[in-house]
Amino acid sequence: MLMDEANVPVDTFQSILYEHCYQYIRSTTAVSLHPAVYYAHLASKRARAHDISSPGDSQETPAPLARLDMERPEATVNQGGKPEDEWIGHGFALIEKNLYYSGKTRAAQKVSELGAGYRGSSIFIFHLKSPYTISTMGISYSTAKWMAPTAFLIDFAAQQYGMLSTPNMKTIHDRNLSFFSPQPFFIAGFFFPQQLFQLAWLYRLYKLDPKKPGERGELDQMVDFVPYYSLGNLCIATWMVFWNSERLDISNIFVIINSLTQLYYITAKLPSMNTNSTSSILTHIVSKTFAGIGILDLLHNGSVAFAKDQPATTMVKALTGVGFGLASAASDWIFGGCLVYDLVALAVGQSALDGGWAKLLGAYAVGSAAIVGAKNLAR
């Protein structure tokens, strides 16, 4: 690697090389080198035919050779998180101390310094141009900018359907109660400000320009979240359809998918928050509030789907306290605040069903708030 204008992570570049080893046109299996290396060798051998000097010619300085145009057309690569139309490999054939290259690049100028001493050999160089469509999971910048708002609009439309249809989502809630049924207005009170944060995040996603180095880093993190964000919105929208049809068992499937997806992202994929970056802050807020309300959805939908009208058992009470306690101990202010909010919503919702359980949930909320506060203040 002689030049990397894109600041591509080493792991990403290694993955690209590995996957391309399955794409050598002359082999039905993987090869041990990047295919372009083989192509550069082939071009080097082919170039000998253009050398007007004979093998027995004793002249010390070889005659000029024809330039080999090795640059392939711009290709679209959508697998394994590579960008589209931006990864361009340049083949270089070094023949008789003369350099052949494709394209006039600074990388080629650097390679020219290596020409002396190489005779009848070939070199393949990756010149990584600035990637304006680089992303992860195969999502380009342009794709992310329509995928995320489309998913948001689908979810928003489903929410309107849930509120305006007959029966509506609250009617279904009131007909299906269990030991994890929250106060429904707490859910509405959560989603309204959360959707405002989503709109601010979507605005940033749309406005940031990947061609500006100062904005590309912010955009990369946002684009990385887009597949998880979009899947979450689509799952919530689908959940709404089955919830209002009172197919709680099927709706629970989409709750599980969404909740586990968001939890996976914030625990395994989300970089640390950069408090100097508005995009980073918004990504943390949106992703962690998605995961936080996902915990409440998971408990609520699962209980009404499979334990309707049943009281909380001793095992459920113990596991609830332990689970929220451990989650609070591992949470920052944002996700920890969501956990406390979940417990308050459950406590208020259970107050009309089981006063003792409601008081215990309230105590859990106070305990979780103390744990989150102590943990984050001590940092």
N, C-alpha and C positions, 0 to 999 in steps of 0.2 A: 504494500500500500504506500504510494508515494504522495498522494494528495487526497484529502478528505475535506471538501468544502461544506459538507452537509452535517458534520459532527455526528456521524452515525455510531451508535454504540457498538462496541466490539462484538458482543453477543449477537446482535442483529446481523452484522456483517457475516459472522461465522455461519449463522443459520442460512443466509442467502447462498453462500458458497456451497454449503451442504446440500441444499435442495436443488441447486442447479446441477449438481453432479449426477442427477437422475435424468438430465435433459440432453445428454450428448447424442446427437442425431445418428451416429454410427454404432451405437451400442443399445441393446435392449435391457441392459442392467446399469446399475450405478457405476461410475468411473471414479478413479482415485484423485483426479485433479479436476479443477473447473473446466468445463467444455471449451471455454475460450482459449485455454492454454493449448489444448489439442489443435484448435483451429489456427492458432498463431504458428504452431509448428508446421502444420500443413501449408500455410501460406508462405512460410519461410522456404520450404522445399520447392514450392511452385515458383517462387521468385527467381530461383537459380536459372530457370529457362529464359529469363529476361536479361541475364548477364551476357553482354555481347563478347566478353572475353572468354576464350576457350579454357578448359581445365589445365592445359599445358602452357598457357600463356605465362610468360615470366615477368610481365610488367608488374611493378610493385604497387602501383595505384590502380585499383579497379575502376572500370568505367562506370559512369552513373547508371543506376538501375531504375526501373520503372517503379513508381509509387504504388503500393498495394492499398486499396481502399477497403479497410477492414471494418469500418463502423457499420453496425447493423441498423436497420430502421428502428425508430422508437417502438419499443415493445411495451405492452401492458402486462404487468405481473400482479396478480391479485392474491397470491397464496402466501401464507405465513407472515403476513404483516409487512410485505414489501410495498413501496410506493409505486404508483403508476407513472409511466412515461418519463422517469427521471434517472433510473439506474442505467447508465450507458457504459459498457465496457469497451475499452479501446485495445485492439490487438497491435502489437509492435513486432515487426520482424527486423532483426538485426542481421544483415547479410553483408559479408565482405566489408565490415566496418561501416556500412551505410545504414542509416536508420529509416525504416518505413513505418509510418504511423497513420492513423485515421484521425482526422480532425486537427485543427490548430489549437492545441490546449497548452496550458502552463505545465501540465503533467508531461506532455510530450517534450517540452523544453528541458525538464528535469531529466527525463530518460535519455536525452541526447548525450548527457554527460557520461552515461554508462556505456556508450557505444564502443569505445576503444577496448580492445581485448576480446570482443565477442565476434566470432566468425562462424557463419553458417548456423546461427542459433536463433531462438525466438524468445520473446518476453511478452507476457500478458500483464497489463497494468489496469487496475481499477481506478478510474478517475470519477469520484463521486460528486456529481453536480448538486447544486442546492435543490433539495427535494420539496417542491411546492405542494406535493400530494402525499407526502410520507405520512404514515399512520400505522396503527396496529389493527390486528384482526382483519386485515384486508379493507379497512374503511379509509377512503381518501378524504382530503379536506372537503372537496366538493360534495362527496356523498354524505359526509357528516352534516353539512350545512342544510341539507334537505331532509335527511333521515330523522334527526332529532326533533325539529319542529313538527314534522308529520306525525311522529309518535305522540307528541304532546297534544296535538289537535284531536287525534283519534281518542286519546284518553279523556280529554276535555268533553268531547261529544258524548262519550259513554257516560260520563258523570251527569251530564244534563239529562240524558235518557233515564238514568237511575233515579233522579230527583223528580222528573216530570211524568214518568210513566205510571200506570195503574196496574197492579200495586207498585208503589215506589220502594226505594231501598230501605227507608225507615220502617215501612209497614212490614217488610220481610224481616227486618231486625226484631221488631216487637213480637212477631209470631214465633221467633226461634231464639230462645234465650238459654243461656247456660252459665257455668261458673266463671267463664272468661268473657262475658258480654260487657262491653264498655258502655259508657254514656254516649249515645250516637252523636250528640252535638259536639263532643270533644273531638271526634274525628273530623267533622266539618270545620271546627275551629283550628285544627292542625293544618288541613289541606289548603285553606285559603292563603295564609301567608307563605306556605311552602310553594304554592304555584306562582306567587310573585317572585320568589327567589328563582324559580325555574325560568320565568320570563327574562329576568336579568341575566341569567346564565346563557340562555338562548341568544340574547342580544349580543353578548360578548362573543359567543361562538360565531355569529354571523359577521360581526364587524372586524374581528382580528384578521390581519393580512399575513398569510404565511410567507409572502415575499419579503417581509420586513424581519430581519434577524431578531430584533428586540421583541417581536410579538409571536414569532414562530414557536418558541419554547413554551409560552403560555398556551398556545393553541394545541400543541401536541398533547398536553395533559387533558385538555377538554375533549379532544377527539378520541383519546384512549377510553374515556368514560362513555362516549356516545352509544356503543353497542349495548352496554349494560343499562344505560338510561332508556334507550328505545325499547329493549326487551321488557324492562319493568313497566313502562307505560302501556305497552301492548298487553301484558299479562293483566294489569289492573282493568283495562278496558274489557278484556274477555271475561275476567272475573265478574264484572258488573252484569254482563248479559246473563250468565248462569245464576248469579245471586238473585236477580229479579225474576228469574224463572223458577226460583226456589229449588234449584239443583245444587245444593250446598256441597255435596260430595265432589261434584265436578269442579265447582268454583274453587274448592280447596286445593285442587291440583295447581291452579295458576297462582294461588297465593304462595304455595310452597316454592314454585319456580322463581317467582319474583323475590321473595324474602331471601332465599338462599343465594340468588344471583347478587343482590345488593350487599349482603353480608360478605360474600366472597370478594367483591370488589374493594370494599373499604378495609378488609383485613389483609388481602394479599396483593392488591394492585395499586391502591391509591398511594401516591407519594406523600411525603410529609408536607404539611401546609407551608406555603411561602407567604408570610403575612404582608410582604411588600407587593404581592400580586393579587389583584382583584379577581382574576380568573381562577387562581388557585383557591382563594377563599370561597368563592361561589361554588366551585366544584366540590369542595369539602362539605359545604352546607347542604347542597342538593343531594349528594350521594349519601351522606350520613342521615339526613332526615328521611330519605327514601328507606334506608335500612331500619331506622328507628321505628317508623310507623309500620314497617314490614313485620317487626316483632309482634306488635299488637294485632295486626291482621292474622298472623300465623296462629296466635293463641285463640283469638276470637272465632275465626272461621273453622278451625279444627275442632273446637269444643262444641259449636252448634251443629256441626256436620255429624259428629260421632258420639256426642254426650249431651244431647238436647234435654233440657229440664232436669239435669242432674246437678247435685251440689258438689262442691269441691271436697275431695277426700283428703285425709291427712297427708297422703303421699303427694298429692297435687300441691297442697299448701307448702310442704317442706321443699319440694323441688322448685317451686316458684321463688321462694326466698333465697335459696342457694343460687339458682340460675341468675336472677337479677343482681344478686350481690357480686358474683364473679364477673358478670358482664360490666357492672359499674366500675369495678376495680381495674378493668382494662380499657376504660373509655375516656375520651377527652370530654371537653365541655359540651360539644355539639351532640355527639351520640349519647353521652351520659344524660344530658338534658332530655333527650327523647325518651330514654328509659324511664326517667322519673315521670314524665308526662304520661307515658303508657300506664304506669301504676296508678296515677291519680285518676285517669279516665276509667280504669277498671274499678277502682274503689268507689267512685261516684256511681258507676253503672250498677254495681252489686249492692249498693245501699238499700235499694228497694227489694232485693231478692234475698240477701243473706247478710244481716247486719254484722255478725261476728267476722265473717270473711272479708267484708268491706273494711272493717277496722284494721284487720291484719294487713290488707293490701295498702291501706294508708300508712301503716307503720313501715311497711317495706319501702314505700315511696320516700319517707323521711330518711330511712337508713340508706337508701341508694343515693339520695341527694348528699348525704354526709360523706359517703364513700367517694363519690365523684368530686366533691369539693376538696376533700382532704388530699386525694390523689393528685389533682391538678394544681392545687396551691403549693404542694410540696415539690413540684418539678423545678 
